Amino acid sequence: MAKKKTTNGEEEVKVDAVVEDTDNKKSKADALKERAKKLAKEKVEEVKEIKASDIKKTKPEVEEKKDALVPIEDYLKASIHLGTRVITPDMRSYVYRRRADGLAVFNTAMLDDKIKEGAEFLAKFAPQDVILVCKRESGWKAAEMFSKLTGIRVFAKKYPAGILTNSVLDNFIETELVFIADPWLDKNALQDANRIKIPVLSICDTNNFTQGITKIIPGNNKSAKSLGIIFYLLTKVYVEKRKLKVEVPGIAEWIDGWDSLVPPK
């Protein structure tokens, strides 16, 4: 057994003991590395698409409903059920699965229910007590039609700063509900509503955060088709609930090329 002498002739720690201690440290380091790899693998598996065996336990992506606002096929044609590749923690509970291309998918029956709930919530407010903010260009046509038929004021291209919070401005308005098409693009309106403590109704995609929003309408808020069908349905229910004497045009008037659209496979 190897030993080492000090300058005064006394024996130091045995070399074998030093080697053993080094081996123990190496073993602990290797164990930590293995643990880290395992955790990383579990994290990756967590975000993978739901397995077929698990899907059977959940509601189908396309679920027929007797009382749906429109046929489920119309929701599919409008691609309202297709989210983004990003899913925030706030929107995870609304997502049914991921497609092979990574896009998140909403359940159509759930979307129908949430649009009804959103429309009924909106109908609690008189037209003069609501503003709609929609900075996304793909939603401008439908937002303008919604405004014309319901009487709700719309800011479709630009939301004027301070319009709700600065009473000295010439364009200052008072309202009881702010309706926004996207919490990110319309964040200034969301912040103003939160500042003056009034409720917010919002269309939310899978990549949106929902802090400060009172009522959520989940769905694709990027495409003209999807926003078209959402505003169309909200208008129909709002007009009915408020007993407004207006005729709501058919869905083909809200979405360009509607008659030639086919549901995605």
N, C-alpha and C positions, 0 to 999 in steps of 0.2 A: 504494500500500500504506500503510495507516494506521500511524502511529507515535505514541508518547507520550514526552514530555520529562520528565525529572526536574528537581528544583530547581537542580541544578548543570549543566543543559544536556545531560547524557548521555542516549542513547537507551535505553529499556527494552525488554523482550521485545516482539516484534511481536504485534499483536493477532491476526493470522491464525494464529499458532502457538497462542495461547490457545484460539481457536475450535476448531482442529483437535484439541487435547487434550480439550476438552469433548465433541466428537463421538465420540472414541474411547471415553471413559468411558460415554457413552450407549449405544454399540453393545455394549459388554461387559455393561451392565446388561440390555439387551434380550435378549441371548443367554442370560443367566442365567435370566431370566423364562421364556423358551421351554423351557429345560431343566427347570425346575421344573414347568411344565405337563405336559411329556412324562412325567416321573416320576410325577406324580399320576395321569395317565391310565393308566399301566402298573399302578399299585397298585390302581386300581378294577377294571381288567380281570382282575387276579389273583384277586379274590374273587367274580367272576361265576360263574354256573352253568356247568358243563362243557358244551362244545359237543357237538352230536349226533355230529359226526365223530370227536370224541375218545372219546365213550362207547363206540363200537364196539371200541375197543382195550382196554377194561376188562371185568371180569366184569359180567354183568347184575345189576341190582338184585335180581331174584328168580331164584334159581338152584336148580333141583330137585336134591336129593341122595338117593341110594338109602339112605344110612345116617343120615338126619336123625333127631333125637330125636322130632320131631313133623312132620307134613306142613307144608310151607312156608306153605300157606294159613293154618294156625293162627298162625304168627308174624305174618302180615299182619293177621289178625283182632284180635290182641292189640296191634297198633301198636308192637311192640317195635323195629321198624326206623325209627321216626320220632324224630329227635333234636330239638334246639332250633334257633333261628336263630343261635345263637352257637357257633362252633367254636374251641376253644382249640388252641394249637400241639400240646399233648399228645395230643389226640384226632383231629387232622387225618388221620392215617394210617388211621383206622377208617372214615372217611366216604367214601361212594361218590359222592354228588352232592348238589346242592341242588334242592329242588322250586321250582316257579314262585312259591310263597308264601314262599320263603326258608328253609323248614325243611330241615335237613340230613337225609340219608337213609343208613342203614347197609345194607350188603349182607347179605341174610338168610342165605346160606350161611356167611358169615364169622361171623355171630352164633351160629349153631348150633355151629360149631367151638369158639368161645370159651366158650360155656356148658359144653360137654363138658370143655374144659380146666379151667375153673373148678371144676366139680363133682369132677373127678378130683383136683385140688389139695386141695379141701376134704375129700375122703374119706381123705386121709392122716392126718387128725387125728380122734381119738376125740371123741365128743359132749361129754364132760366137759372137754375141753381147748379148746373153742371158745365164743365168745360172738358173738351177732348183735346189731347195733345198727341200728335203723330208726326214725328220728324222723319220717319222712314218713308222714302219716296214711293216704295212699292205699295204703301197703304194710302196714299193721298186720294186716289179716285174713290175708293170705298169710304174713306173717312168723310169726304165732302158730301157723298150721297147720304151717309148716316146723319150728318149735320142738317142737310136740307130737309130730310123727312122727319126727323125728331125735334128739330128746333134747338138742338144742343150746339152751342158755339164751339167751333173747332179752330185750333192752331195747327195747320197741317204742314207748314214749312219751317216756321221759326216761332219759338216760344219767347215772347218779350221778357227780358229780365225784370224782376221786381213787380210784375203785373199783379201778383197776389199779395205781396208783402209791403210794398211802398205806397202808402195812401196819398202821397203828394204827387204821384205821377198822373198825367192826364189820362193814361190808359188803364189806370188802376180799376180792378173789378173785385167784387166779393162773390164768392161761390161756396157751395156746401160740399161738392164732390169734384175730385179731379180724376179723370179717366185717361190713362196713358197706354200707348201701344207697345212700349218697350221700356223697362226700367232703366236700361243703360242709355239709350239715345235720348230718352225723355227724363233724364235724371234731375235736371234743374227744376222741372215742374214737380217731380216727386219730392225734392228737398223743400221746395216752397210750401207744398201742402203739409208736409211734416212740421215745418216751422210754425205754421198757423193752426196746426192741430185739426185738420179736416181729413176725412177718409179718402183713400185712394183705391181705385179699381184699376187693375192692370192685366194685360195679356202678357203671359210669361212663357218663354221658351225654356228648353232644358239648360241653357247656359246662363240664365238670369239668376240674380240674387233677389230675394223677396223682402228684405228688411224694410219696414216702413209702409208696406202694402197691406191694405185692409182686406181686400177680396181679390183672389187670383182666378184668372181664366187661363188655364194651361193650353198650350198649342203653339204651332209654328207661327212666329210673328215676323218672319223674314220675307216670305213670298207674297206676291199680289193675290194669288189664288187663295191662299189660306186666310189672309187678312180680309179678303173679299167675302168669303163665306162667314167669317166671324162677325163682321159688321152687318152683313145681311141678316143673320139670325138675331143678333142683338136688336136690330131695328124692328124686325117683325114682332118680337116679344114685347119690346118697349111700347110700340104703337098699340098693341093689343091691351097691355096692362094699363096704359095711361088713357086708353079710349080716344086716341087721336084720330081725327077724321082725315086720314091720308091713305093713299093706296101705295103699298110697297111693291116696287117692280120685282119681277122674277129674278132668280139668281143669275141668269144669263146676262142681265144688265149690269151686274156688279163685277163680273169676271170676264175679261176678254177671251174669246175663243172657247167659252164654256162647253158648247155643244160638241166640239171636236175633242174634248179631253177624255182620256180613258184612265181608269184606276191603275196605278203602278202594280206590277206583279210582285 
